[in-house]
Amino acid sequence: MKAIAVIPGRANSIHLREVPKPQLEQIPGGRGVLVKLTRVGVDGTDKEINAAAYGAPPPGDDYLILGHENLGCVEAVGPAVDEFQPGDYVVASVRRPGKSLYDKIGLQDMTTDDTYFERGINLLHGYLAEYYSDSADYLVRVPKGLSKVGVLLEPSSVVEKAIGQAFEVQRRLRVWRPRRAAVLGAGTLGLLASLFLRLRSIQVTTLGLNEPPYLNAQLLDEIGVRYISTKRMSLKEASARFGPFELILEGTGFSPLVFQAMEVLAKNGVLAMVSITGQDRTMDVPTDRINLGYVLGNKVCLGSVNASRDDFEQAVLGLSAAELSFPGWLEKLLTHPVKGLDNYAELIEKLTNAKGAIKVFCEVSGDMT
């Protein structure tokens, strides 16, 4: 079968290759599910792996099949699978268990291991292929009504985890009902975070770099979210005017904003960070003021990465609620389709250079109904 792969450690090595078609029998305990891919999204992680920033092939291979944002249709199931049947749409999670206690209880997204097993990222092949097989334990059913937007489920799960973790931490307060939230970043994760917070009836202010008019700002306006360009108003100014923000979700990849957010966070507030920064930026930070504010204000700052099965299932509910409340809005995020695995060069080109791209994705097959 066809697959889009890279040679980890070799920059710009993305290519199309023939690989063996996976088999149900490869999955132990009769729990195998064979899935035909319909759509696979790509993001900054895929771009960075192709740039040789990180990534490792599975043992025994010198290549890594890319792609972790997946949507597919079940073709066959093993004898011990009763949760799924052929024709079901499913999304597979990304991370697989390691050795830590958290991995053993199904929370591999919370692993304390230094080595991660992540499909399409590290030591496991991904989903930019015609088929994959996996255990039913790692699959989540997607309603057919979400078949066109189900490729957004994986990034949605990341956002749902961060929001869920914020509310879980705040159980310490007995009653915590944030009225105002800020989302830093208006890319795919920022748009989805703004959506899910809005669905919780929270007043949301989203900050991004670009000045309107532009599509992301328009989409936020359609769901009742205030958009602000940081070229016109700083986070501190926005907080003074529209805050205080009891929940701030940071997803920019620009680390100085983390510390600005720490300064303006409301008392009893939570700052949740989901972006990854791998550079060597430094800045002067008012450490005494931040420290004092966190202690006297009972504030929390947390990091959140990947997602568990519960987060994927919560994301299904979130996407379903979005389709009911804002019909057709999610599909507008799917801005840059690329038809077929053969067009891998176009896929990476759009991911790297396309202006105005929200979600670049590959139409692996056209079997959606």
Steps between C-alpha positions, in 0.01 A plus 500: 500500500601867460623710790662839553817464704823671603848378588531630857808713548518589128353842423240531223488124448122476459412250229244248376582134550345156476463329836334174609128524563431448872317186611249438778711209620778741596288623791502262799197351671272519197451874574616620160311751287593564136426858398500664158611863531271769363666821619826578678587847626852638524640763733820654633609167647511340155688799362758480780549125455562556129752767599679235711429682826395173666329168430619140492398197291354183647756231587609314188409779257701796375190704409204649687152530353380851585160619619329495840174689429289223351153398392411168345233241431507151651547224244538194724516408867657217699299230680528671840370839377135581564528880533540563127377357174583559133375838383560678832703820492779507754792710618804343665687662785866593463697383803541136603587368846852494636610372839388758755212461744297747296549298184370191678170668591432639152643847558801475272454869423616554861798265475812570704710298254765686303425298187165555328331256264295721269354396167640707218742678735729267690569124475159415348375547145229758442187526291600660168439171324217313333438278805602448859422232755479556874341368814139596558617632836650805329214584264210740555181488298407809299131555416433497127367852533856607582664306217598816311658670802615199702860564395485786752442256786866454596580872537162541671602235753813700586289808569237308696772351718644842586157643584404189693823510699434864592157413636635191674765705682241754603291245682717616792285815509173307537332751268682632194297642213726715282317778321785635289773311316782599270641280225847590379541399139243480222628198310324165494540435874407857587187489289392168648574619855297814441214288366491256792525778759221688324286186514545512878336847493830670586580845363807443285764743376746352251826674422704446187770676303318574174281802458147458365347464259612141477324163503587392855367824648184466291444144620536607862251779449251245363498315834492808719869517590685831518817507293789738571820546306799538729630755250222729622457398864729314738387216723538728801281765340242240398491366853443846645220569252326162464624298797603396747540160334434208734619251237774561247592238242835564333564343161728737312838330520641841604627448855517867611119508487491232770656738748280789389202273560631410846500870586142574394329177614210568737499391863402132532577471129663230287753541221505189278785464251481272196765639264848357465801733483837362397713809456724693740309822562572696816335804653492712812218383727355683804549193714410657834172639368402172335593297805305732732196495275494121482533451872253766610264429211494118527583476130592188303719447194492159329636334192292261292616269221338226294166353607342193657202298382270705722620817328431352156151402608442846646617647169235296317238661722655842445503468122143370506386796710681734262320356199168554675576851625699629201412282200771492235752697703744215556521418132628854435814411694592241234652760269766313301418150375749294301360207304685171522819374659681541167492876551723495806713786364192721474402400853830611656510810280158614621589417858817706473402793282124531445371839609182499704514127567311381805500125442695329223391141449528210260191349341629144508177354364160637411288245685326746735121518496 
